[in-house]
Amino acid sequence: MPAVLDAPVMTTEELLAMPRNGKERWLIAGELREKPMTVRNRVHSRIMVRSAKFLDNWLDTKPEPRGQVLCGEAGCRLGRNPDTTVGIDVVYVAANLVAHQPDDTTLIDGVPTLVIEILSPSDVIEEIKEKIDFYQKFRVPLIWVIDPHDRTVTIYRLDAEPTLVNVNEELSGEPHLPGFRVKVAELFA
């Protein structure tokens, strides 16, 4: 996504005040990024639902207080001054972070435990790499990039090389999501 030269630093509040005019927008270190809104297809939507379902089922087995599973471009402000605010396909937010969110906020303000990005046909690899770089910069412990075309999940953990699992393997959330396991094929069912 091209950067705007000499653009002023923008805040998350200014981003949220912008009109919804068919643009997908996020802030990277206070810099507005935008592109035409991606038209989600049923495959993307199905994987989003399946991912959230398996995470939510896992979460239901955990003792209170529990975190939250959110999806559908859940807004997340990863950092401030300058702000970095992105929309995430599916996210798991730990209970301690949920407890610190004001009731009137529309965003998660802080770093989630898990970020899931589901690739769309319109995604540009440089944009996905940039998002992963920023997630890691802000110390998101676990990132899954789901590729519907290849039916794979690339797993990014802090301070480790990425790993790839396919439909013949199992996806684990260890150690950040204790006990979470799902067959990769189930994400695409």
C-alpha positions, 0 to 999 in steps of 0.5 A: 500500500503506497505511503502518502509523502509528508502526511501529518501524523494521524491519531486513532480518534481521527481515523475513526471519525473519517467517513465510511466511504468504501475504503479500508483504512488503518494506521501504521505509526500514525500514517494513514494507509487506505485502499478500496474495501475488499469484497469478502467472499464466502470462502474467506467468511467461512474460514473466519467463522470456523476459526472463531468457532474453534477458538470460542469453543476452546475458550468456553473450556477455560475458567473465569475470567476468560478473554474474548474472541472477536472477528470481522475486522476487529479494530485493535490499537497496538500502540500509541504516539504515534498510533498503530491501529489495524483491523484484524480478521480474527483475534483472541484477547486475553482476560487481563487486556479485556478487563482494562477496556472502557465500556464505551470503546469500539477498539481493543486498546493493547496487544492481543494474544493471537492475530489471525489474518485470512488471505483474500485474492486482493491481498498484496504480499507486501501489505501482509508482510508489513502487518506481520512485521508490525504485529511482531514489533508490538510483540503479538505472541502468536500470528496465524496467516491462513491461506485458503488457496493452498489450505495452509496456515503459517504460524509466527511466534516471537523470536522464532522462524515461521512454520507452515502447517497443512491440511494433513497436520494439526494447528496448536496454540501452545504455549499461548493458548494452552490446550488449543488444537485443531486439525487444519482441515477443519478450518476449511470444512 
